[in-house]
């Protein structure tokens, strides 16, 4: 039986290639792994942003003019509050930006009570529609 070095050389080369490539791919994978502290910070930041957005929206709907507008349209403010909590983060952010602009414009006198009433009713209706579509 003759010793065939070529038969042993091919598996040896394959094993060597695997050992050379695997550590590099493991290091590359480690670059994409999110550390638990970073993940925690991202979750906290997202939760704080969501709470801030909800507060801006609730401020508009719970203001005197907001309550009056919802009442004139016979829209239950509790249902709006529940519906707002069901919105996605993106929808909530867009609605919060609108609510904040409306509040600023109304405080600056750029909007009349009637305009604010129409806008609040439109926003409340949009919230309800977004929740119905998402369901």
BATI-191719 format. One record per atom (N, C-alpha, C): residue number from 1; chain; z, y negated, x; atom name. Coordinates in steps of 0.2 Angstrom, whole numbers. Atoms other than C-alpha are relative to their C-alpha. Example, Ala and Ser with C-alpha at 12.3 -4.5 7.8 and 13.67 -1.06 7.14 Angstrom:
2
<n 1 | chain A | Z 0 | Y 6 | X 4 | atom N>
<n 1 | chain A | Z 39 | Y 22 | X 62 | atom CA>
<n 1 | chain A | Z 0 | Y -6 | X 4 | atom C>
<n 2 | chain A | Z -1 | Y 6 | X -4 | atom N>
<n 2 | chain A | Z 36 | Y 5 | X 68 | atom CA>
<n 2 | chain A | Z 3 | Y -5 | X -4 | atom C>
//
This chain:
135
<n 1 | chain A | Z 0 | Y 6 | X 4 | atom N>
<n 1 | chain A | Z 0 | Y 0 | X 0 | atom CA>
<n 1 | chain A | Z 0 | Y -6 | X 4 | atom C>
<n 2 | chain A | Z 1 | Y 6 | X -4 | atom N>
<n 2 | chain A | Z -6 | Y -16 | X 8 | atom CA>
<n 2 | chain A | Z 4 | Y -6 | X -3 | atom C>
<n 3 | chain A | Z -3 | Y 6 | X 2 | atom N>
<n 3 | chain A | Z 4 | Y -32 | X 6 | atom CA>
<n 3 | chain A | Z -5 | Y -5 | X -2 | atom C>
<n 4 | chain A | Z 5 | Y 5 | X 2 | atom N>
<n 4 | chain A | Z -6 | Y -45 | X -4 | atom CA>
<n 4 | chain A | Z 3 | Y -6 | X -1 | atom C>
<n 5 | chain A | Z -3 | Y 6 | X 0 | atom N>
<n 5 | chain A | Z 0 | Y -62 | X 0 | atom CA>
<n 5 | chain A | Z -3 | Y -5 | X -5 | atom C>
<n 6 | chain A | Z 3 | Y 4 | X 5 | atom N>
<n 6 | chain A | Z -12 | Y -70 | X -12 | atom CA>
<n 6 | chain A | Z 3 | Y 1 | X -7 | atom C>
<n 7 | chain A | Z -3 | Y -1 | X 7 | atom N>
<n 7 | chain A | Z -4 | Y -62 | X -27 | atom CA>
<n 7 | chain A | Z 7 | Y -4 | X 0 | atom C>
<n 8 | chain A | Z -7 | Y 4 | X 0 | atom N>
<n 8 | chain A | Z 13 | Y -70 | X -22 | atom CA>
<n 8 | chain A | Z -1 | Y -7 | X 1 | atom C>
<n 9 | chain A | Z 2 | Y 8 | X -1 | atom N>
<n 9 | chain A | Z 5 | Y -87 | X -17 | atom CA>
<n 9 | chain A | Z -1 | Y -3 | X -7 | atom C>
<n 10 | chain A | Z 1 | Y 3 | X 6 | atom N>
<n 10 | chain A | Z -1 | Y -91 | X -34 | atom CA>
<n 10 | chain A | Z 6 | Y -1 | X -5 | atom C>
<n 11 | chain A | Z -6 | Y 2 | X 4 | atom N>
<n 11 | chain A | Z 16 | Y -89 | X -44 | atom CA>
<n 11 | chain A | Z 4 | Y -5 | X 4 | atom C>
<n 12 | chain A | Z -4 | Y 5 | X -4 | atom N>
<n 12 | chain A | Z 25 | Y -98 | X -29 | atom CA>
<n 12 | chain A | Z -3 | Y -7 | X -1 | atom C>
<n 13 | chain A | Z 3 | Y 7 | X 1 | atom N>
<n 13 | chain A | Z 13 | Y -113 | X -31 | atom CA>
<n 13 | chain A | Z 1 | Y -2 | X -7 | atom C>
<n 14 | chain A | Z -1 | Y 2 | X 7 | atom N>
<n 14 | chain A | Z 15 | Y -113 | X -50 | atom CA>
<n 14 | chain A | Z 8 | Y -2 | X -1 | atom C>
<n 15 | chain A | Z -7 | Y 2 | X 0 | atom N>
<n 15 | chain A | Z 34 | Y -113 | X -48 | atom CA>
<n 15 | chain A | Z 2 | Y -6 | X 3 | atom C>
<n 16 | chain A | Z -1 | Y 7 | X -4 | atom N>
<n 16 | chain A | Z 34 | Y -127 | X -35 | atom CA>
<n 16 | chain A | Z -3 | Y -6 | X -4 | atom C>
<n 17 | chain A | Z 3 | Y 6 | X 4 | atom N>
<n 17 | chain A | Z 23 | Y -138 | X -46 | atom CA>
<n 17 | chain A | Z 5 | Y -1 | X -6 | atom C>
<n 18 | chain A | Z -5 | Y 1 | X 6 | atom N>
<n 18 | chain A | Z 35 | Y -135 | X -61 | atom CA>
<n 18 | chain A | Z 6 | Y -4 | X 3 | atom C>
<n 19 | chain A | Z -6 | Y 3 | X -3 | atom N>
<n 19 | chain A | Z 50 | Y -140 | X -50 | atom CA>
<n 19 | chain A | Z -1 | Y -7 | X 2 | atom C>
<n 20 | chain A | Z 2 | Y 7 | X -2 | atom N>
<n 20 | chain A | Z 41 | Y -155 | X -43 | atom CA>
<n 20 | chain A | Z -1 | Y -5 | X -6 | atom C>
<n 21 | chain A | Z 2 | Y 4 | X 5 | atom N>
<n 21 | chain A | Z 35 | Y -161 | X -60 | atom CA>
<n 21 | chain A | Z 6 | Y -1 | X -5 | atom C>
<n 22 | chain A | Z -6 | Y 1 | X 5 | atom N>
<n 22 | chain A | Z 51 | Y -158 | X -71 | atom CA>
<n 22 | chain A | Z 5 | Y -5 | X 1 | atom C>
<n 23 | chain A | Z -5 | Y 5 | X -2 | atom N>
<n 23 | chain A | Z 63 | Y -169 | X -62 | atom CA>
<n 23 | chain A | Z -3 | Y -7 | X -2 | atom C>
<n 24 | chain A | Z 4 | Y 7 | X 1 | atom N>
<n 24 | chain A | Z 50 | Y -184 | X -64 | atom CA>
<n 24 | chain A | Z 0 | Y -1 | X -8 | atom C>
<n 25 | chain A | Z 0 | Y 0 | X 8 | atom N>
<n 25 | chain A | Z 48 | Y -180 | X -83 | atom CA>
<n 25 | chain A | Z 7 | Y -1 | X -3 | atom C>
<n 26 | chain A | Z -7 | Y 1 | X 2 | atom N>
<n 26 | chain A | Z 67 | Y -179 | X -85 | atom CA>
<n 26 | chain A | Z 2 | Y -8 | X 1 | atom C>
<n 27 | chain A | Z -2 | Y 7 | X -1 | atom N>
<n 27 | chain A | Z 69 | Y -196 | X -77 | atom CA>
<n 27 | chain A | Z -4 | Y -5 | X -4 | atom C>
<n 28 | chain A | Z 4 | Y 5 | X 4 | atom N>
<n 28 | chain A | Z 55 | Y -204 | X -87 | atom CA>
<n 28 | chain A | Z 3 | Y 1 | X -7 | atom C>
<n 29 | chain A | Z -3 | Y 0 | X 7 | atom N>
<n 29 | chain A | Z 63 | Y -197 | X -103 | atom CA>
<n 29 | chain A | Z 7 | Y -4 | X 0 | atom C>
<n 30 | chain A | Z -6 | Y 4 | X 0 | atom N>
<n 30 | chain A | Z 80 | Y -205 | X -98 | atom CA>
<n 30 | chain A | Z -1 | Y -7 | X -1 | atom C>
<n 31 | chain A | Z 1 | Y 7 | X 1 | atom N>
<n 31 | chain A | Z 72 | Y -222 | X -98 | atom CA>
<n 31 | chain A | Z -1 | Y -1 | X -7 | atom C>
<n 32 | chain A | Z 1 | Y 2 | X 7 | atom N>
<n 32 | chain A | Z 68 | Y -220 | X -116 | atom CA>
<n 32 | chain A | Z 6 | Y 2 | X -5 | atom C>
<n 33 | chain A | Z -6 | Y -2 | X 4 | atom N>
<n 33 | chain A | Z 85 | Y -213 | X -122 | atom CA>
<n 33 | chain A | Z 4 | Y -6 | X 0 | atom C>
<n 34 | chain A | Z -4 | Y 6 | X 1 | atom N>
<n 34 | chain A | Z 95 | Y -227 | X -130 | atom CA>
<n 34 | chain A | Z 7 | Y 2 | X 1 | atom C>
<n 35 | chain A | Z -8 | Y -2 | X -1 | atom N>
<n 35 | chain A | Z 113 | Y -227 | X -124 | atom CA>
<n 35 | chain A | Z 4 | Y -2 | X -6 | atom C>
<n 36 | chain A | Z -4 | Y 1 | X 6 | atom N>
<n 36 | chain A | Z 126 | Y -226 | X -137 | atom CA>
<n 36 | chain A | Z 3 | Y -7 | X -1 | atom C>
<n 37 | chain A | Z -3 | Y 7 | X 0 | atom N>
<n 37 | chain A | Z 133 | Y -243 | X -133 | atom CA>
<n 37 | chain A | Z -6 | Y -5 | X -3 | atom C>
<n 38 | chain A | Z 5 | Y 4 | X 3 | atom N>
<n 38 | chain A | Z 116 | Y -251 | X -136 | atom CA>
<n 38 | chain A | Z -2 | Y 2 | X -7 | atom C>
<n 39 | chain A | Z 2 | Y -2 | X 7 | atom N>
<n 39 | chain A | Z 113 | Y -241 | X -152 | atom CA>
<n 39 | chain A | Z 6 | Y -3 | X -4 | atom C>
<n 40 | chain A | Z -5 | Y 3 | X 4 | atom N>
<n 40 | chain A | Z 130 | Y -247 | X -158 | atom CA>
<n 40 | chain A | Z -1 | Y -7 | X -1 | atom C>
<n 41 | chain A | Z 1 | Y 7 | X 0 | atom N>
<n 41 | chain A | Z 126 | Y -265 | X -154 | atom CA>
<n 41 | chain A | Z -6 | Y -1 | X -5 | atom C>
<n 42 | chain A | Z 6 | Y 1 | X 5 | atom N>
<n 42 | chain A | Z 109 | Y -263 | X -163 | atom CA>
<n 42 | chain A | Z 2 | Y 1 | X -7 | atom C>
<n 43 | chain A | Z -3 | Y -2 | X 7 | atom N>
<n 43 | chain A | Z 118 | Y -256 | X -178 | atom CA>
<n 43 | chain A | Z 4 | Y -6 | X -3 | atom C>
<n 44 | chain A | Z -4 | Y 6 | X 1 | atom N>
<n 44 | chain A | Z 131 | Y -270 | X -178 | atom CA>
<n 44 | chain A | Z -4 | Y -6 | X -2 | atom C>
<n 45 | chain A | Z 4 | Y 5 | X 1 | atom N>
<n 45 | chain A | Z 118 | Y -283 | X -176 | atom CA>
<n 45 | chain A | Z -4 | Y 0 | X -7 | atom C>
<n 46 | chain A | Z 4 | Y -1 | X 6 | atom N>
<n 46 | chain A | Z 107 | Y -276 | X -190 | atom CA>
<n 46 | chain A | Z 5 | Y -1 | X -7 | atom C>
<n 47 | chain A | Z -4 | Y 0 | X 6 | atom N>
<n 47 | chain A | Z 122 | Y -275 | X -202 | atom CA>
<n 47 | chain A | Z 2 | Y -7 | X -1 | atom C>
<n 48 | chain A | Z -2 | Y 7 | X 1 | atom N>
<n 48 | chain A | Z 128 | Y -293 | X -198 | atom CA>
<n 48 | chain A | Z -6 | Y -4 | X -3 | atom C>
<n 49 | chain A | Z 6 | Y 3 | X 2 | atom N>
<n 49 | chain A | Z 110 | Y -299 | X -201 | atom CA>
<n 49 | chain A | Z -1 | Y 1 | X -8 | atom C>
<n 50 | chain A | Z 1 | Y -2 | X 7 | atom N>
<n 50 | chain A | Z 109 | Y -290 | X -218 | atom CA>
<n 50 | chain A | Z 6 | Y -4 | X -4 | atom C>
<n 51 | chain A | Z -5 | Y 3 | X 4 | atom N>
<n 51 | chain A | Z 126 | Y -297 | X -223 | atom CA>
<n 51 | chain A | Z -1 | Y -8 | X 0 | atom C>
<n 52 | chain A | Z 1 | Y 7 | X 0 | atom N>
<n 52 | chain A | Z 121 | Y -315 | X -218 | atom CA>
<n 52 | chain A | Z -6 | Y -1 | X -5 | atom C>
<n 53 | chain A | Z 5 | Y 1 | X 5 | atom N>
<n 53 | chain A | Z 105 | Y -313 | X -228 | atom CA>
<n 53 | chain A | Z 2 | Y 1 | X -7 | atom C>
<n 54 | chain A | Z -3 | Y -1 | X 6 | atom N>
<n 54 | chain A | Z 114 | Y -306 | X -243 | atom CA>
<n 54 | chain A | Z 4 | Y -6 | X -2 | atom C>
<n 55 | chain A | Z -4 | Y 6 | X 1 | atom N>
<n 55 | chain A | Z 126 | Y -321 | X -242 | atom CA>
<n 55 | chain A | Z -4 | Y -6 | X -2 | atom C>
<n 56 | chain A | Z 5 | Y 6 | X 2 | atom N>
<n 56 | chain A | Z 112 | Y -334 | X -242 | atom CA>
<n 56 | chain A | Z -3 | Y 1 | X -7 | atom C>
<n 57 | chain A | Z 3 | Y -1 | X 7 | atom N>
<n 57 | chain A | Z 104 | Y -326 | X -258 | atom CA>
<n 57 | chain A | Z 6 | Y -1 | X -5 | atom C>
<n 58 | chain A | Z -5 | Y 0 | X 5 | atom N>
<n 58 | chain A | Z 121 | Y -324 | X -267 | atom CA>
<n 58 | chain A | Z 2 | Y -7 | X 0 | atom C>
<n 59 | chain A | Z -2 | Y 7 | X 1 | atom N>
<n 59 | chain A | Z 125 | Y -342 | X -263 | atom CA>
<n 59 | chain A | Z -4 | Y -4 | X -4 | atom C>
<n 60 | chain A | Z 5 | Y 3 | X 5 | atom N>
<n 60 | chain A | Z 109 | Y -348 | X -272 | atom CA>
<n 60 | chain A | Z 2 | Y 2 | X -7 | atom C>
<n 61 | chain A | Z -1 | Y -3 | X 7 | atom N>
<n 61 | chain A | Z 112 | Y -336 | X -287 | atom CA>
<n 61 | chain A | Z 7 | Y -2 | X -3 | atom C>
<n 62 | chain A | Z -7 | Y 1 | X 3 | atom N>
<n 62 | chain A | Z 131 | Y -340 | X -288 | atom CA>
<n 62 | chain A | Z 1 | Y -8 | X 0 | atom C>
<n 63 | chain A | Z -1 | Y 7 | X 1 | atom N>
<n 63 | chain A | Z 129 | Y -359 | X -287 | atom CA>
<n 63 | chain A | Z 0 | Y -2 | X -7 | atom C>
<n 64 | chain A | Z 0 | Y 2 | X 7 | atom N>
<n 64 | chain A | Z 131 | Y -369 | X -302 | atom CA>
<n 64 | chain A | Z -7 | Y 0 | X -4 | atom C>
<n 65 | chain A | Z 7 | Y 0 | X 2 | atom N>
<n 65 | chain A | Z 113 | Y -372 | X -304 | atom CA>
<n 65 | chain A | Z -3 | Y 7 | X -1 | atom C>
<n 66 | chain A | Z 2 | Y -7 | X 0 | atom N>
<n 66 | chain A | Z 109 | Y -354 | X -300 | atom CA>
<n 66 | chain A | Z 2 | Y 4 | X -6 | atom C>
<n 67 | chain A | Z -3 | Y -3 | X 6 | atom N>
<n 67 | chain A | Z 121 | Y -348 | X -313 | atom CA>
<n 67 | chain A | Z -3 | Y -2 | X -7 | atom C>
<n 68 | chain A | Z 3 | Y 3 | X 6 | atom N>
<n 68 | chain A | Z 114 | Y -360 | X -326 | atom CA>
<n 68 | chain A | Z -7 | Y 3 | X -1 | atom C>
<n 69 | chain A | Z 7 | Y -2 | X 0 | atom N>
<n 69 | chain A | Z 96 | Y -355 | X -322 | atom CA>
<n 69 | chain A | Z 0 | Y 8 | X -2 | atom C>
<n 70 | chain A | Z 0 | Y -7 | X 2 | atom N>
<n 70 | chain A | Z 100 | Y -336 | X -324 | atom CA>
<n 70 | chain A | Z 3 | Y 1 | X -7 | atom C>
<n 71 | chain A | Z -3 | Y 0 | X 7 | atom N>
<n 71 | chain A | Z 110 | Y -339 | X -340 | atom CA>
<n 71 | chain A | Z -6 | Y -2 | X -5 | atom C>
<n 72 | chain A | Z 6 | Y 3 | X 4 | atom N>
<n 72 | chain A | Z 95 | Y -349 | X -347 | atom CA>
<n 72 | chain A | Z -5 | Y 5 | X -1 | atom C>
<n 73 | chain A | Z 5 | Y -5 | X 1 | atom N>
<n 73 | chain A | Z 84 | Y -334 | X -344 | atom CA>
<n 73 | chain A | Z 3 | Y 6 | X -2 | atom C>
<n 74 | chain A | Z -4 | Y -6 | X 2 | atom N>
<n 74 | chain A | Z 97 | Y -322 | X -350 | atom CA>
<n 74 | chain A | Z -1 | Y 6 | X 5 | atom C>
<n 75 | chain A | Z 0 | Y -5 | X -5 | atom N>
<n 75 | chain A | Z 97 | Y -313 | X -333 | atom CA>
<n 75 | chain A | Z 7 | Y 1 | X 2 | atom C>
<n 76 | chain A | Z -7 | Y -2 | X -2 | atom N>
<n 76 | chain A | Z 114 | Y -304 | X -329 | atom CA>
<n 76 | chain A | Z 0 | Y -1 | X 8 | atom C>
<n 77 | chain A | Z 0 | Y 1 | X -7 | atom N>
<n 77 | chain A | Z 119 | Y -310 | X -312 | atom CA>
<n 77 | chain A | Z 3 | Y 6 | X 4 | atom C>
<n 78 | chain A | Z -2 | Y -6 | X -3 | atom N>
<n 78 | chain A | Z 128 | Y -294 | X -308 | atom CA>
<n 78 | chain A | Z -5 | Y 5 | X 1 | atom C>
<n 79 | chain A | Z 6 | Y -4 | X -1 | atom N>
<n 79 | chain A | Z 112 | Y -285 | X -310 | atom CA>
<n 79 | chain A | Z -4 | Y -2 | X 6 | atom C>
<n 80 | chain A | Z 3 | Y 3 | X -6 | atom N>
<n 80 | chain A | Z 104 | Y -297 | X -298 | atom CA>
<n 80 | chain A | Z 3 | Y 2 | X 7 | atom C>
<n 81 | chain A | Z -4 | Y -1 | X -5 | atom N>
<n 81 | chain A | Z 118 | Y -294 | X -286 | atom CA>
<n 81 | chain A | Z -1 | Y 7 | X 3 | atom C>
<n 82 | chain A | Z 2 | Y -7 | X -1 | atom N>
<n 82 | chain A | Z 115 | Y -275 | X -287 | atom CA>
<n 82 | chain A | Z -7 | Y 1 | X 3 | atom C>
<n 83 | chain A | Z 7 | Y 0 | X -2 | atom N>
<n 83 | chain A | Z 97 | Y -277 | X -285 | atom CA>
<n 83 | chain A | Z -1 | Y -2 | X 7 | atom C>
<n 84 | chain A | Z 1 | Y 3 | X -7 | atom N>
<n 84 | chain A | Z 98 | Y -288 | X -270 | atom CA>
<n 84 | chain A | Z 3 | Y 5 | X 5 | atom C>
<n 85 | chain A | Z -3 | Y -5 | X -5 | atom N>
<n 85 | chain A | Z 109 | Y -274 | X -261 | atom CA>
<n 85 | chain A | Z -5 | Y 6 | X 1 | atom C>
<n 86 | chain A | Z 4 | Y -5 | X -1 | atom N>
<n 86 | chain A | Z 95 | Y -262 | X -264 | atom CA>
<n 86 | chain A | Z -7 | Y -2 | X 4 | atom C>
<n 87 | chain A | Z 6 | Y 2 | X -4 | atom N>
<n 87 | chain A | Z 81 | Y -272 | X -255 | atom CA>
<n 87 | chain A | Z 0 | Y 2 | X 7 | atom C>
<n 88 | chain A | Z 0 | Y -2 | X -8 | atom N>
<n 88 | chain A | Z 75 | Y -267 | X -238 | atom CA>
<n 88 | chain A | Z 1 | Y -6 | X 4 | atom C>
<n 89 | chain A | Z -2 | Y 5 | X -5 | atom N>
<n 89 | chain A | Z 80 | Y -277 | X -223 | atom CA>
<n 89 | chain A | Z -6 | Y -5 | X 0 | atom C>
<n 90 | chain A | Z 6 | Y 5 | X -1 | atom N>
<n 90 | chain A | Z 62 | Y -285 | X -222 | atom CA>
<n 90 | chain A | Z 0 | Y -5 | X -7 | atom C>
<n 91 | chain A | Z 0 | Y 4 | X 6 | atom N>
<n 91 | chain A | Z 62 | Y -290 | X -241 | atom CA>
<n 91 | chain A | Z 6 | Y -5 | X 0 | atom C>
<n 92 | chain A | Z -6 | Y 4 | X 0 | atom N>
<n 92 | chain A | Z 80 | Y -296 | X -239 | atom CA>
<n 92 | chain A | Z 0 | Y -6 | X 4 | atom C>
<n 93 | chain A | Z 1 | Y 6 | X -5 | atom N>
<n 93 | chain A | Z 76 | Y -307 | X -224 | atom CA>
<n 93 | chain A | Z -5 | Y -5 | X -3 | atom C>
<n 94 | chain A | Z 5 | Y 5 | X 3 | atom N>
<n 94 | chain A | Z 61 | Y -315 | X -233 | atom CA>
<n 94 | chain A | Z 3 | Y -4 | X -6 | atom C>
<n 95 | chain A | Z -3 | Y 3 | X 6 | atom N>
<n 95 | chain A | Z 71 | Y -318 | X -249 | atom CA>
<n 95 | chain A | Z 5 | Y -5 | X 2 | atom C>
<n 96 | chain A | Z -5 | Y 5 | X -3 | atom N>
<n 96 | chain A | Z 85 | Y -326 | X -239 | atom CA>
<n 96 | chain A | Z -3 | Y -6 | X 3 | atom C>
<n 97 | chain A | Z 3 | Y 6 | X -3 | atom N>
<n 97 | chain A | Z 74 | Y -337 | X -230 | atom CA>
<n 97 | chain A | Z -2 | Y -5 | X -6 | atom C>
<n 98 | chain A | Z 2 | Y 4 | X 6 | atom N>
<n 98 | chain A | Z 67 | Y -343 | X -247 | atom CA>
<n 98 | chain A | Z 6 | Y -3 | X -3 | atom C>
<n 99 | chain A | Z -6 | Y 3 | X 3 | atom N>
<n 99 | chain A | Z 84 | Y -345 | X -254 | atom CA>
<n 99 | chain A | Z 3 | Y -6 | X 4 | atom C>
<n 100 | chain A | Z -3 | Y 5 | X -4 | atom N>
<n 100 | chain A | Z 90 | Y -355 | X -239 | atom CA>
<n 100 | chain A | Z -4 | Y -7 | X -1 | atom C>
<n 101 | chain A | Z 4 | Y 6 | X 0 | atom N>
<n 101 | chain A | Z 75 | Y -367 | X -240 | atom CA>
<n 101 | chain A | Z 1 | Y -3 | X -7 | atom C>
<n 102 | chain A | Z -1 | Y 3 | X 7 | atom N>
<n 102 | chain A | Z 78 | Y -369 | X -259 | atom CA>
<n 102 | chain A | Z 6 | Y -4 | X 0 | atom C>
<n 103 | chain A | Z -6 | Y 3 | X 0 | atom N>
<n 103 | chain A | Z 96 | Y -373 | X -256 | atom CA>
<n 103 | chain A | Z 0 | Y -7 | X 4 | atom C>
<n 104 | chain A | Z 0 | Y 6 | X -4 | atom N>
<n 104 | chain A | Z 92 | Y -386 | X -243 | atom CA>
<n 104 | chain A | Z -4 | Y -5 | X -3 | atom C>
<n 105 | chain A | Z 4 | Y 5 | X 4 | atom N>
<n 105 | chain A | Z 78 | Y -394 | X -253 | atom CA>
<n 105 | chain A | Z 4 | Y -3 | X -6 | atom C>
<n 106 | chain A | Z -3 | Y 2 | X 6 | atom N>
<n 106 | chain A | Z 89 | Y -395 | X -268 | atom CA>
<n 106 | chain A | Z 6 | Y -5 | X 2 | atom C>
<n 107 | chain A | Z -6 | Y 4 | X -3 | atom N>
<n 107 | chain A | Z 104 | Y -402 | X -258 | atom CA>
<n 107 | chain A | Z -3 | Y -7 | X 2 | atom C>
<n 108 | chain A | Z 3 | Y 6 | X -3 | atom N>
<n 108 | chain A | Z 92 | Y -415 | X -250 | atom CA>
<n 108 | chain A | Z -3 | Y -4 | X -6 | atom C>
<n 109 | chain A | Z 3 | Y 3 | X 6 | atom N>
<n 109 | chain A | Z 86 | Y -420 | X -268 | atom CA>
<n 109 | chain A | Z -8 | Y 1 | X 0 | atom C>
<n 110 | chain A | Z 7 | Y -2 | X 0 | atom N>
<n 110 | chain A | Z 68 | Y -413 | X -265 | atom CA>
<n 110 | chain A | Z -2 | Y 4 | X -6 | atom C>
<n 111 | chain A | Z 1 | Y -4 | X 6 | atom N>
<n 111 | chain A | Z 70 | Y -402 | X -280 | atom CA>
<n 111 | chain A | Z 4 | Y -3 | X -6 | atom C>
<n 112 | chain A | Z -4 | Y 2 | X 6 | atom N>
<n 112 | chain A | Z 75 | Y -407 | X -298 | atom CA>
<n 112 | chain A | Z 4 | Y 6 | X -2 | atom C>
<n 113 | chain A | Z -4 | Y -6 | X 3 | atom N>
<n 113 | chain A | Z 87 | Y -396 | X -308 | atom CA>
<n 113 | chain A | Z -5 | Y 5 | X -4 | atom C>
<n 114 | chain A | Z 5 | Y -4 | X 3 | atom N>
<n 114 | chain A | Z 72 | Y -390 | X -318 | atom CA>
<n 114 | chain A | Z -4 | Y 4 | X 4 | atom C>
<n 115 | chain A | Z 4 | Y -4 | X -5 | atom N>
<n 115 | chain A | Z 62 | Y -385 | X -303 | atom CA>
<n 115 | chain A | Z 4 | Y 5 | X 3 | atom C>
<n 116 | chain A | Z -4 | Y -5 | X -3 | atom N>
<n 116 | chain A | Z 77 | Y -376 | X -296 | atom CA>
<n 116 | chain A | Z 1 | Y 6 | X -5 | atom C>
<n 117 | chain A | Z 0 | Y -5 | X 6 | atom N>
<n 117 | chain A | Z 79 | Y -367 | X -313 | atom CA>
<n 117 | chain A | Z -6 | Y 5 | X 0 | atom C>
<n 118 | chain A | Z 6 | Y -4 | X 0 | atom N>
<n 118 | chain A | Z 61 | Y -361 | X -312 | atom CA>
<n 118 | chain A | Z 0 | Y 4 | X 6 | atom C>
<n 119 | chain A | Z 0 | Y -4 | X -6 | atom N>
<n 119 | chain A | Z 63 | Y -356 | X -294 | atom CA>
<n 119 | chain A | Z 5 | Y 6 | X 0 | atom C>
<n 120 | chain A | Z -5 | Y -5 | X 0 | atom N>
<n 120 | chain A | Z 79 | Y -346 | X -297 | atom CA>
<n 120 | chain A | Z -2 | Y 5 | X -4 | atom C>
<n 121 | chain A | Z 2 | Y -5 | X 5 | atom N>
<n 121 | chain A | Z 72 | Y -337 | X -312 | atom CA>
<n 121 | chain A | Z -6 | Y 4 | X 4 | atom C>
<n 122 | chain A | Z 5 | Y -3 | X -3 | atom N>
<n 122 | chain A | Z 56 | Y -333 | X -302 | atom CA>
<n 122 | chain A | Z 3 | Y 5 | X 6 | atom C>
<n 123 | chain A | Z -2 | Y -5 | X -5 | atom N>
<n 123 | chain A | Z 66 | Y -326 | X -287 | atom CA>
<n 123 | chain A | Z 4 | Y 6 | X -3 | atom C>
<n 124 | chain A | Z -3 | Y -6 | X 4 | atom N>
<n 124 | chain A | Z 77 | Y -316 | X -299 | atom CA>
<n 124 | chain A | Z -5 | Y 5 | X -2 | atom C>
<n 125 | chain A | Z 5 | Y -4 | X 3 | atom N>
<n 125 | chain A | Z 62 | Y -309 | X -307 | atom CA>
<n 125 | chain A | Z -3 | Y 4 | X 6 | atom C>
<n 126 | chain A | Z 3 | Y -3 | X -5 | atom N>
<n 126 | chain A | Z 55 | Y -305 | X -290 | atom CA>
<n 126 | chain A | Z 4 | Y 5 | X 3 | atom C>
<n 127 | chain A | Z -5 | Y -5 | X -2 | atom N>
<n 127 | chain A | Z 71 | Y -296 | X -285 | atom CA>
<n 127 | chain A | Z -1 | Y 6 | X -4 | atom C>
<n 128 | chain A | Z 0 | Y -6 | X 4 | atom N>
<n 128 | chain A | Z 70 | Y -285 | X -300 | atom CA>
<n 128 | chain A | Z -7 | Y 4 | X 1 | atom C>
<n 129 | chain A | Z 7 | Y -4 | X -1 | atom N>
<n 129 | chain A | Z 51 | Y -281 | X -298 | atom CA>
<n 129 | chain A | Z 0 | Y 4 | X 7 | atom C>
<n 130 | chain A | Z 0 | Y -3 | X -7 | atom N>
<n 130 | chain A | Z 54 | Y -277 | X -279 | atom CA>
<n 130 | chain A | Z 4 | Y 7 | X -1 | atom C>
<n 131 | chain A | Z -4 | Y -6 | X 0 | atom N>
<n 131 | chain A | Z 68 | Y -265 | X -284 | atom CA>
<n 131 | chain A | Z -4 | Y 6 | X -5 | atom C>
<n 132 | chain A | Z 4 | Y -5 | X 4 | atom N>
<n 132 | chain A | Z 57 | Y -257 | X -298 | atom CA>
<n 132 | chain A | Z -5 | Y 3 | X 4 | atom C>
<n 133 | chain A | Z 5 | Y -2 | X -4 | atom N>
<n 133 | chain A | Z 43 | Y -255 | X -286 | atom CA>
<n 133 | chain A | Z 2 | Y 5 | X 5 | atom C>
<n 134 | chain A | Z -3 | Y -4 | X -5 | atom N>
<n 134 | chain A | Z 54 | Y -247 | X -273 | atom CA>
<n 134 | chain A | Z 3 | Y 7 | X -3 | atom C>
<n 135 | chain A | Z -3 | Y -6 | X 3 | atom N>
<n 135 | chain A | Z 62 | Y -235 | X -285 | atom CA>
<n 135 | chain A | Z -5 | Y 5 | X -2 | atom C>
//
